[in-house]
Amino acid sequence: MTSQLLELEGTWEEILAQSAKFADRRVRIIVLADEEPLKSAEECFRQGWHEAMTGETVPLSELWEGIDFDESVDRQT
C-alpha cells in the first residue's frame, strides 16, 4: 500500500504556519531557486492601463501572428 503524497509550496513562513498539521510525520523539503517576485495585480493593471493609454499595444490582427494554433493542438492529442 502506498501513501498519498501532499505537495505544498510557499515561503518558509507560510509552510511553518502549517507545521502542526504535520507533527509526527515524515516530510521532504526542497528549497527552490530564487525567483523574481510576481508583480501585484494592481501593478499589472497599472502597467496594462499605461500601455493602453499610450498606444503601446499590438493590433488584434497581429496578435496571433506566427502562432500555428492547429499544429499545437494536434501535438497535444
Phi and psi in radians as a Rosetta constraint file:
Dihedral C 1 N 2 CA 2 C 2 CIRCULARHARMONIC -1.772 0.35
Dihedral N 2 CA 2 C 2 N 3 CIRCULARHARMONIC 2.508 0.35
Dihedral C 2 N 3 CA 3 C 3 CIRCULARHARMONIC -1.523 0.35
Dihedral N 3 CA 3 C 3 N 4 CIRCULARHARMONIC 2.608 0.35
Dihedral C 3 N 4 CA 4 C 4 CIRCULARHARMONIC -1.355 0.35
Dihedral N 4 CA 4 C 4 N 5 CIRCULARHARMONIC 2.348 0.35
Dihedral C 4 N 5 CA 5 C 5 CIRCULARHARMONIC -1.592 0.35
Dihedral N 5 CA 5 C 5 N 6 CIRCULARHARMONIC 2.509 0.35
Dihedral C 5 N 6 CA 6 C 6 CIRCULARHARMONIC -2.064 0.35
Dihedral N 6 CA 6 C 6 N 7 CIRCULARHARMONIC 2.196 0.35
Dihedral C 6 N 7 CA 7 C 7 CIRCULARHARMONIC -1.902 0.35
Dihedral N 7 CA 7 C 7 N 8 CIRCULARHARMONIC 2.227 0.35
Dihedral C 7 N 8 CA 8 C 8 CIRCULARHARMONIC -2.071 0.35
Dihedral N 8 CA 8 C 8 N 9 CIRCULARHARMONIC 2.600 0.35
Dihedral C 8 N 9 CA 9 C 9 CIRCULARHARMONIC -2.469 0.35
Dihedral N 9 CA 9 C 9 N 10 CIRCULARHARMONIC 2.400 0.35
Dihedral C 9 N 10 CA 10 C 10 CIRCULARHARMONIC 2.992 0.35
Dihedral N 10 CA 10 C 10 N 11 CIRCULARHARMONIC -3.024 0.35
Dihedral C 10 N 11 CA 11 C 11 CIRCULARHARMONIC -1.325 0.35
Dihedral N 11 CA 11 C 11 N 12 CIRCULARHARMONIC 2.884 0.35
Dihedral C 11 N 12 CA 12 C 12 CIRCULARHARMONIC -0.985 0.35
Dihedral N 12 CA 12 C 12 N 13 CIRCULARHARMONIC -0.734 0.35
Dihedral C 12 N 13 CA 13 C 13 CIRCULARHARMONIC -1.110 0.35
Dihedral N 13 CA 13 C 13 N 14 CIRCULARHARMONIC -0.681 0.35
Dihedral C 13 N 14 CA 14 C 14 CIRCULARHARMONIC -1.158 0.35
Dihedral N 14 CA 14 C 14 N 15 CIRCULARHARMONIC -0.711 0.35
Dihedral C 14 N 15 CA 15 C 15 CIRCULARHARMONIC -1.200 0.35
Dihedral N 15 CA 15 C 15 N 16 CIRCULARHARMONIC -0.780 0.35
Dihedral C 15 N 16 CA 16 C 16 CIRCULARHARMONIC -1.043 0.35
Dihedral N 16 CA 16 C 16 N 17 CIRCULARHARMONIC -0.597 0.35
Dihedral C 16 N 17 CA 17 C 17 CIRCULARHARMONIC -1.100 0.35
Dihedral N 17 CA 17 C 17 N 18 CIRCULARHARMONIC -0.341 0.35
Dihedral C 17 N 18 CA 18 C 18 CIRCULARHARMONIC -1.802 0.35
Dihedral N 18 CA 18 C 18 N 19 CIRCULARHARMONIC 0.191 0.35
Dihedral C 18 N 19 CA 19 C 19 CIRCULARHARMONIC -1.052 0.35
Dihedral N 19 CA 19 C 19 N 20 CIRCULARHARMONIC -0.555 0.35
Dihedral C 19 N 20 CA 20 C 20 CIRCULARHARMONIC -1.067 0.35
Dihedral N 20 CA 20 C 20 N 21 CIRCULARHARMONIC -0.544 0.35
Dihedral C 20 N 21 CA 21 C 21 CIRCULARHARMONIC -1.122 0.35
Dihedral N 21 CA 21 C 21 N 22 CIRCULARHARMONIC -0.422 0.35
Dihedral C 21 N 22 CA 22 C 22 CIRCULARHARMONIC -1.960 0.35
Dihedral N 22 CA 22 C 22 N 23 CIRCULARHARMONIC 0.298 0.35
Dihedral C 22 N 23 CA 23 C 23 CIRCULARHARMONIC -1.053 0.35
Dihedral N 23 CA 23 C 23 N 24 CIRCULARHARMONIC 2.427 0.35
Dihedral C 23 N 24 CA 24 C 24 CIRCULARHARMONIC 1.134 0.35
Dihedral N 24 CA 24 C 24 N 25 CIRCULARHARMONIC 0.364 0.35
Dihedral C 24 N 25 CA 25 C 25 CIRCULARHARMONIC -2.085 0.35
Dihedral N 25 CA 25 C 25 N 26 CIRCULARHARMONIC 2.639 0.35
Dihedral C 25 N 26 CA 26 C 26 CIRCULARHARMONIC -1.336 0.35
Dihedral N 26 CA 26 C 26 N 27 CIRCULARHARMONIC 2.459 0.35
Dihedral C 26 N 27 CA 27 C 27 CIRCULARHARMONIC -2.342 0.35
Dihedral N 27 CA 27 C 27 N 28 CIRCULARHARMONIC 2.747 0.35
Dihedral C 27 N 28 CA 28 C 28 CIRCULARHARMONIC -2.196 0.35
Dihedral N 28 CA 28 C 28 N 29 CIRCULARHARMONIC 2.290 0.35
Dihedral C 28 N 29 CA 29 C 29 CIRCULARHARMONIC -2.024 0.35
Dihedral N 29 CA 29 C 29 N 30 CIRCULARHARMONIC 2.247 0.35
Dihedral C 29 N 30 CA 30 C 30 CIRCULARHARMONIC -2.074 0.35
Dihedral N 30 CA 30 C 30 N 31 CIRCULARHARMONIC 2.145 0.35
Dihedral C 30 N 31 CA 31 C 31 CIRCULARHARMONIC -1.597 0.35
Dihedral N 31 CA 31 C 31 N 32 CIRCULARHARMONIC 2.102 0.35
Dihedral C 31 N 32 CA 32 C 32 CIRCULARHARMONIC -1.425 0.35
Dihedral N 32 CA 32 C 32 N 33 CIRCULARHARMONIC 2.669 0.35
Dihedral C 32 N 33 CA 33 C 33 CIRCULARHARMONIC -1.094 0.35
Dihedral N 33 CA 33 C 33 N 34 CIRCULARHARMONIC 2.653 0.35
Dihedral C 33 N 34 CA 34 C 34 CIRCULARHARMONIC -1.031 0.35
Dihedral N 34 CA 34 C 34 N 35 CIRCULARHARMONIC 2.363 0.35
Dihedral C 34 N 35 CA 35 C 35 CIRCULARHARMONIC -2.152 0.35
Dihedral N 35 CA 35 C 35 N 36 CIRCULARHARMONIC 2.690 0.35
Dihedral C 35 N 36 CA 36 C 36 CIRCULARHARMONIC -1.195 0.35
Dihedral N 36 CA 36 C 36 N 37 CIRCULARHARMONIC 2.236 0.35
Dihedral C 36 N 37 CA 37 C 37 CIRCULARHARMONIC -1.097 0.35
Dihedral N 37 CA 37 C 37 N 38 CIRCULARHARMONIC 2.548 0.35
Dihedral C 37 N 38 CA 38 C 38 CIRCULARHARMONIC -1.228 0.35
Dihedral N 38 CA 38 C 38 N 39 CIRCULARHARMONIC 2.534 0.35
Dihedral C 38 N 39 CA 39 C 39 CIRCULARHARMONIC -1.258 0.35
Dihedral N 39 CA 39 C 39 N 40 CIRCULARHARMONIC 2.653 0.35
Dihedral C 39 N 40 CA 40 C 40 CIRCULARHARMONIC -1.233 0.35
Dihedral N 40 CA 40 C 40 N 41 CIRCULARHARMONIC 2.813 0.35
Dihedral C 40 N 41 CA 41 C 41 CIRCULARHARMONIC -1.023 0.35
Dihedral N 41 CA 41 C 41 N 42 CIRCULARHARMONIC -0.668 0.35
Dihedral C 41 N 42 CA 42 C 42 CIRCULARHARMONIC -1.117 0.35
Dihedral N 42 CA 42 C 42 N 43 CIRCULARHARMONIC -0.760 0.35
Dihedral C 42 N 43 CA 43 C 43 CIRCULARHARMONIC -1.088 0.35
Dihedral N 43 CA 43 C 43 N 44 CIRCULARHARMONIC -0.747 0.35
Dihedral C 43 N 44 CA 44 C 44 CIRCULARHARMONIC -1.111 0.35
Dihedral N 44 CA 44 C 44 N 45 CIRCULARHARMONIC -0.746 0.35
Dihedral C 44 N 45 CA 45 C 45 CIRCULARHARMONIC -1.086 0.35
Dihedral N 45 CA 45 C 45 N 46 CIRCULARHARMONIC -0.818 0.35
Dihedral C 45 N 46 CA 46 C 46 CIRCULARHARMONIC -1.050 0.35
Dihedral N 46 CA 46 C 46 N 47 CIRCULARHARMONIC -0.731 0.35
Dihedral C 46 N 47 CA 47 C 47 CIRCULARHARMONIC -1.129 0.35
Dihedral N 47 CA 47 C 47 N 48 CIRCULARHARMONIC -0.801 0.35
Dihedral C 47 N 48 CA 48 C 48 CIRCULARHARMONIC -1.097 0.35
Dihedral N 48 CA 48 C 48 N 49 CIRCULARHARMONIC -0.709 0.35
Dihedral C 48 N 49 CA 49 C 49 CIRCULARHARMONIC -1.117 0.35
Dihedral N 49 CA 49 C 49 N 50 CIRCULARHARMONIC -0.765 0.35
Dihedral C 49 N 50 CA 50 C 50 CIRCULARHARMONIC -1.055 0.35
Dihedral N 50 CA 50 C 50 N 51 CIRCULARHARMONIC -0.800 0.35
Dihedral C 50 N 51 CA 51 C 51 CIRCULARHARMONIC -1.098 0.35
Dihedral N 51 CA 51 C 51 N 52 CIRCULARHARMONIC -0.706 0.35
Dihedral C 51 N 52 CA 52 C 52 CIRCULARHARMONIC -1.146 0.35
Dihedral N 52 CA 52 C 52 N 53 CIRCULARHARMONIC -0.726 0.35
Dihedral C 52 N 53 CA 53 C 53 CIRCULARHARMONIC -1.278 0.35
Dihedral N 53 CA 53 C 53 N 54 CIRCULARHARMONIC -0.445 0.35
Dihedral C 53 N 54 CA 54 C 54 CIRCULARHARMONIC -1.759 0.35
Dihedral N 54 CA 54 C 54 N 55 CIRCULARHARMONIC 0.111 0.35
Dihedral C 54 N 55 CA 55 C 55 CIRCULARHARMONIC 1.365 0.35
Dihedral N 55 CA 55 C 55 N 56 CIRCULARHARMONIC 0.258 0.35
Dihedral C 55 N 56 CA 56 C 56 CIRCULARHARMONIC -1.464 0.35
Dihedral N 56 CA 56 C 56 N 57 CIRCULARHARMONIC 1.112 0.35
Dihedral C 56 N 57 CA 57 C 57 CIRCULARHARMONIC -2.207 0.35
Dihedral N 57 CA 57 C 57 N 58 CIRCULARHARMONIC 2.921 0.35
Dihedral C 57 N 58 CA 58 C 58 CIRCULARHARMONIC -1.915 0.35
Dihedral N 58 CA 58 C 58 N 59 CIRCULARHARMONIC 2.211 0.35
Dihedral C 58 N 59 CA 59 C 59 CIRCULARHARMONIC -1.005 0.35
Dihedral N 59 CA 59 C 59 N 60 CIRCULARHARMONIC 2.490 0.35
Dihedral C 59 N 60 CA 60 C 60 CIRCULARHARMONIC -0.961 0.35
Dihedral N 60 CA 60 C 60 N 61 CIRCULARHARMONIC -0.631 0.35
Dihedral C 60 N 61 CA 61 C 61 CIRCULARHARMONIC -1.122 0.35
Dihedral N 61 CA 61 C 61 N 62 CIRCULARHARMONIC -0.359 0.35
Dihedral C 61 N 62 CA 62 C 62 CIRCULARHARMONIC -1.820 0.35
Dihedral N 62 CA 62 C 62 N 63 CIRCULARHARMONIC -0.088 0.35
Dihedral C 62 N 63 CA 63 C 63 CIRCULARHARMONIC -1.006 0.35
Dihedral N 63 CA 63 C 63 N 64 CIRCULARHARMONIC -0.753 0.35
Dihedral C 63 N 64 CA 64 C 64 CIRCULARHARMONIC -1.762 0.35
Dihedral N 64 CA 64 C 64 N 65 CIRCULARHARMONIC 0.210 0.35
Dihedral C 64 N 65 CA 65 C 65 CIRCULARHARMONIC -1.027 0.35
Dihedral N 65 CA 65 C 65 N 66 CIRCULARHARMONIC 2.281 0.35
Dihedral C 65 N 66 CA 66 C 66 CIRCULARHARMONIC 1.495 0.35
Dihedral N 66 CA 66 C 66 N 67 CIRCULARHARMONIC -0.001 0.35
Dihedral C 66 N 67 CA 67 C 67 CIRCULARHARMONIC -1.916 0.35
Dihedral N 67 CA 67 C 67 N 68 CIRCULARHARMONIC 2.114 0.35
Dihedral C 67 N 68 CA 68 C 68 CIRCULARHARMONIC -1.693 0.35
Dihedral N 68 CA 68 C 68 N 69 CIRCULARHARMONIC 1.594 0.35
Dihedral C 68 N 69 CA 69 C 69 CIRCULARHARMONIC -1.060 0.35
Dihedral N 69 CA 69 C 69 N 70 CIRCULARHARMONIC -0.792 0.35
Dihedral C 69 N 70 CA 70 C 70 CIRCULARHARMONIC -1.038 0.35
Dihedral N 70 CA 70 C 70 N 71 CIRCULARHARMONIC -0.704 0.35
Dihedral C 70 N 71 CA 71 C 71 CIRCULARHARMONIC -1.139 0.35
Dihedral N 71 CA 71 C 71 N 72 CIRCULARHARMONIC -0.718 0.35
Dihedral C 71 N 72 CA 72 C 72 CIRCULARHARMONIC -1.204 0.35
Dihedral N 72 CA 72 C 72 N 73 CIRCULARHARMONIC -0.594 0.35
Dihedral C 72 N 73 CA 73 C 73 CIRCULARHARMONIC -1.188 0.35
Dihedral N 73 CA 73 C 73 N 74 CIRCULARHARMONIC -0.733 0.35
Dihedral C 73 N 74 CA 74 C 74 CIRCULARHARMONIC -1.056 0.35
Dihedral N 74 CA 74 C 74 N 75 CIRCULARHARMONIC -0.620 0.35
Dihedral C 74 N 75 CA 75 C 75 CIRCULARHARMONIC -1.204 0.35
Dihedral N 75 CA 75 C 75 N 76 CIRCULARHARMONIC -0.490 0.35
Dihedral C 75 N 76 CA 76 C 76 CIRCULARHARMONIC -1.392 0.35
Dihedral N 76 CA 76 C 76 N 77 CIRCULARHARMONIC -0.326 0.35
